[in-house]
Amino acid sequence: MKRLAVLFFAFTTASTAQIATPTTPTKFGQRGISGGANSGNAAVNVAPATSEATARITSHYSFGELRQWKSADGRSLLGKMIAFEDAVIEVKRPTAAEAQAAAMAAPAPKPPEKFTLLREGKIRLLVNNKPFEVPLDKLSAEDQTFAKQVEATVNAK
């Protein structure tokens, strides 16, 4: 009788020492958390090796200095006005350092004849090295005038 109780206890302990792991978004499977043979399945997916790594270097055409832009409701944003066109260089090199060196040695892309600073009622600002499109009507009247003046000056050629 004592032996039966011990076996029952061991069985209940082993069956409750499991955790739920998602096998699909709506279905859950169970695997044991003990160090035994049934410790779960591990699958490792290795992406096939590519022959060459590609580095893409994007430069933005900025107009004016870093300035504080104000929205119509009084909030402010620190950024530079940039064109919608970007200069993009793609180089194929095995390391990032070699890619940067190749980009520095590569000839600069030819800038466009005219820059697009206003498009579909929006301007583009570079904030924390990330480009954002901002609707012109969301900016203060002073900043709207400034953006239109910059666009007229740049494309007056």
Wavefront OBJ file of the C-alpha trace (Angstrom):
o trace
v 0.000 0.000 0.000
v 2.859 2.350 0.805
v 4.440 1.692 -2.580
v 1.189 2.571 -4.405
v 1.015 5.935 -2.656
v 4.579 6.764 -3.649
v 3.938 5.865 -7.279
v 0.751 7.914 -7.325
v 2.586 10.923 -5.918
v 5.377 10.587 -8.471
v 2.850 10.355 -11.296
v 0.922 13.461 -10.250
v 4.127 15.468 -9.819
v 5.355 14.547 -13.280
v 2.041 15.359 -14.957
v 1.700 18.802 -13.361
v 5.281 19.870 -14.135
v 4.451 21.071 -17.632
v 4.120 24.438 -19.262
v 1.931 25.496 -22.160
v 3.748 26.530 -25.308
v 1.963 27.978 -28.337
v 2.148 25.776 -31.400
v -0.124 28.067 -33.394
v -1.687 31.381 -32.383
v -4.856 29.644 -31.149
v -3.674 26.165 -30.218
v -1.383 25.249 -27.335
v 0.778 22.185 -26.820
v 2.471 21.049 -23.624
v 6.041 20.160 -22.892
v 7.726 19.146 -19.687
v 10.017 21.478 -17.771
v 11.987 18.772 -16.008
v 15.468 17.787 -17.124
v 14.295 14.402 -18.405
v 14.190 13.060 -21.904
v 10.932 14.882 -22.709
v 12.238 18.414 -22.333
v 10.595 19.680 -25.508
v 11.553 20.054 -29.125
v 13.930 22.689 -30.403
v 13.989 23.692 -34.035
v 16.575 26.001 -35.502
v 15.938 27.550 -38.876
v 19.125 28.705 -40.530
v 18.804 31.122 -43.392
v 20.791 30.136 -46.449
v 24.083 31.966 -46.704
v 24.157 34.662 -49.328
v 27.182 35.060 -51.491
v 27.511 38.810 -50.855
v 26.161 41.185 -48.258
v 24.601 44.400 -49.547
v 24.846 47.720 -47.777
v 22.412 50.481 -48.649
v 23.475 53.989 -47.726
v 20.812 56.691 -47.909
v 21.611 60.395 -47.819
v 18.990 63.112 -47.524
v 19.120 66.522 -49.194
v 18.534 68.944 -46.333
v 17.645 72.616 -46.616
v 18.387 74.940 -43.760
v 19.659 74.345 -40.291
v 18.124 72.307 -37.515
v 15.153 74.320 -36.276
v 12.152 74.090 -34.044
v 8.942 73.542 -35.979
v 5.651 74.381 -34.275
v 2.337 72.746 -34.964
v -0.900 74.690 -35.255
v -1.915 73.475 -31.772
v 1.336 74.688 -30.116
v 3.435 71.506 -29.941
v 7.013 71.712 -31.182
v 9.360 69.445 -33.092
v 13.106 69.770 -33.691
v 14.153 68.822 -37.214
v 15.568 69.763 -40.622
v 13.572 70.256 -43.783
v 14.587 67.648 -46.361
v 13.617 66.923 -49.955
v 11.446 63.974 -50.919
v 14.309 62.749 -53.130
v 17.133 60.770 -51.516
v 20.601 59.818 -52.717
v 20.967 56.051 -52.409
v 24.157 54.057 -52.900
v 24.156 50.263 -52.802
v 27.430 48.448 -52.477
v 28.150 44.757 -52.191
v 30.821 44.068 -49.619
v 31.241 41.413 -46.937
v 31.646 43.808 -44.002
v 30.084 47.103 -43.004
v 33.473 48.832 -42.788
v 34.331 47.833 -46.343
v 30.876 48.931 -47.499
v 31.338 52.355 -45.927
v 34.805 52.686 -47.476
v 33.416 51.734 -50.894
v 30.577 54.235 -50.529
v 33.018 56.995 -49.675
v 35.080 56.120 -52.762
v 32.054 55.805 -55.051
v 31.043 58.837 -57.093
v 28.223 60.845 -55.537
v 24.810 60.359 -57.138
v 23.761 63.227 -59.379
v 21.207 65.418 -57.606
v 17.858 65.986 -59.314
v 17.250 69.047 -61.483
v 14.532 70.259 -59.097
v 13.914 69.202 -55.528
v 10.454 68.327 -54.281
v 10.011 70.095 -50.950
v 6.201 70.266 -50.983
v 4.228 67.260 -52.196
v 0.514 66.619 -51.794
v 0.294 69.260 -49.070
v 3.144 67.754 -47.021
v 6.749 68.559 -46.198
v 9.419 66.141 -45.108
v 11.374 66.641 -41.880
v 14.424 64.775 -40.635
v 13.914 64.176 -36.903
v 16.476 62.114 -34.961
v 17.949 60.909 -38.295
v 14.565 59.560 -39.433
v 12.464 61.152 -42.190
v 8.837 62.036 -41.442
v 6.153 63.504 -43.680
v 4.229 66.293 -41.975
v 1.037 67.817 -43.408
v 1.677 71.505 -44.068
v -1.697 72.508 -42.642
v -0.725 70.950 -39.281
v 2.132 73.472 -38.897
v 1.876 77.008 -37.568
v 1.262 79.825 -40.085
v 4.862 81.031 -39.601
v 6.316 77.602 -40.404
v 4.011 77.169 -43.408
v 5.305 80.468 -44.803
v 8.911 79.443 -44.100
v 8.497 76.085 -45.885
v 6.933 77.742 -48.939
v 9.726 80.341 -49.066
v 12.425 77.650 -48.908
v 10.726 75.694 -51.687
v 10.434 78.794 -53.884
v 14.072 79.779 -53.247
v 15.490 76.309 -53.940
v 13.573 75.805 -57.169
v 13.904 79.417 -58.469
v 16.815 78.419 -60.747
l 1 2 3 4 5 6 7 8 9 10 11 12 13 14 15 16 17 18 19 20 21 22 23 24 25 26 27 28 29 30 31 32 33 34 35 36 37 38 39 40 41 42 43 44 45 46 47 48 49 50 51 52 53 54 55 56 57 58 59 60 61 62 63 64 65 66 67 68 69 70 71 72 73 74 75 76 77 78 79 80 81 82 83 84 85 86 87 88 89 90 91 92 93 94 95 96 97 98 99 100 101 102 103 104 105 106 107 108 109 110 111 112 113 114 115 116 117 118 119 120 121 122 123 124 125 126 127 128 129 130 131 132 133 134 135 136 137 138 139 140 141 142 143 144 145 146 147 148 149 150 151 152 153 154 155 156 157
